[in-house]
Amino acid sequence: MTEDPSCGKTSGICITVFPTALIARTLGGPGEQIGVVVYAATFLATTLAFNVLWRQGKLVLRQDAPPAAVQAIDRSYRLGPPLSVAALVISFVFPVLGLAVITGLLILYLLPRSTGT
């Protein structure tokens, strides 16, 4: 068994390697729905994990953490689970639209306002 060198010691991050490769191989083909559904399900699991991590991380934030930044992160993370569930459900019927919802959510997370900066 060979290890993926891109994973290193943090195999939790490598959970996205398989779904990304699967969607790359199936997009536009007969297995497109399966690829997008697996990708959307992985994205949902990742979103839920990050939300749990953020909720736990807020408990140990420094007292002088900027409240505006904390509130901005709260707002952006609040959108993740419902939009990820929507993407998963949509992917069963309209795979490309489900992928578009995921892409939109990724773009939202890349915006500076979602991190409070």
C-alpha positions in Angstrom: 0.0 0.0 0.0 1.4 3.4 -1.0 0.8 6.6 0.8 -0.3 9.8 -0.9 2.7 12.2 -0.4 0.3 15.2 -0.5 -1.4 13.9 2.7 1.7 13.8 5.0 0.8 13.0 8.6 -2.6 14.8 8.5 -4.9 12.2 6.9 -8.0 14.1 8.0 -7.3 16.8 5.4 -6.8 14.1 2.7 -10.4 13.1 3.0 -11.1 15.5 0.1 -8.5 13.9 -2.3 -10.7 11.0 -3.3 -14.0 12.9 -3.8 -12.1 15.6 -5.8 -10.5 13.0 -8.0 -13.8 11.2 -8.4 -15.6 14.3 -9.5 -12.8 15.1 -11.9 -13.2 11.7 -13.5 -17.0 11.6 -13.6 -18.0 15.2 -14.4 -19.7 15.3 -17.8 -20.0 11.5 -18.0 -22.5 8.8 -17.0 -21.3 8.7 -13.4 -21.6 12.4 -12.9 -24.3 12.2 -10.3 -22.4 9.8 -8.1 -19.3 11.9 -8.3 -21.1 15.1 -7.3 -23.1 13.4 -4.5 -20.0 12.0 -3.0 -18.3 15.4 -3.3 -21.3 17.1 -1.7 -21.5 14.6 1.1 -17.8 15.1 1.8 -18.3 18.9 1.7 -21.2 18.6 4.2 -19.1 16.4 6.6 -16.2 19.0 6.4 -18.6 21.9 7.0 -20.1 20.2 10.1 -16.6 19.4 11.4 -15.4 23.0 10.9 -18.6 24.2 12.7 -17.9 22.0 15.7 -14.3 23.0 15.7 -15.2 26.7 15.6 -17.8 26.3 18.4 -15.2 24.6 20.6 -12.5 27.1 19.6 -14.7 30.1 20.6 -14.6 28.8 24.2 -10.9 29.4 24.4 -10.6 32.7 22.5 -8.7 35.4 24.1 -10.8 38.0 25.9 -9.5 40.8 23.6 -10.5 38.9 20.4 -12.3 41.4 18.1 -16.0 40.9 18.5 -16.7 42.0 15.0 -14.4 39.3 13.6 -16.0 36.6 15.8 -19.5 37.7 14.7 -18.4 37.7 11.0 -17.0 34.1 11.3 -20.2 33.1 13.2 -22.4 34.5 10.3 -20.4 32.8 7.6 -20.3 29.5 9.4 -24.0 29.6 10.0 -24.6 29.4 6.2 -22.4 26.3 5.8 -24.6 23.4 7.0 -27.9 24.4 5.4 -26.3 25.3 2.1 -24.3 22.1 2.2 -27.4 20.0 2.9 -29.1 21.8 0.0 -26.2 21.1 -2.3 -26.3 17.4 -1.4 -30.1 17.1 -1.9 -29.9 19.1 -5.2 -27.0 16.9 -6.4 -29.3 13.8 -6.5 -31.5 15.5 -9.1 -29.3 18.2 -10.7 -25.7 17.4 -10.2 -24.3 20.4 -11.9 -26.5 22.7 -9.9 -25.4 21.0 -6.7 -21.8 21.6 -7.7 -22.7 25.3 -8.4 -24.1 25.6 -4.8 -20.9 24.2 -3.4 -18.8 26.5 -5.6 -20.9 29.5 -4.4 -20.3 28.5 -0.8 -16.6 28.2 -1.4 -16.5 31.7 -3.0 -18.4 33.0 0.0 -15.8 31.6 2.4 -13.1 33.3 0.3 -14.6 36.7 0.7 -12.7 38.9 3.2 -15.8 39.8 5.1 -16.4 36.2 6.1 -13.3 36.2 8.3 -14.0 39.6 9.8 -11.2 41.3 7.9 
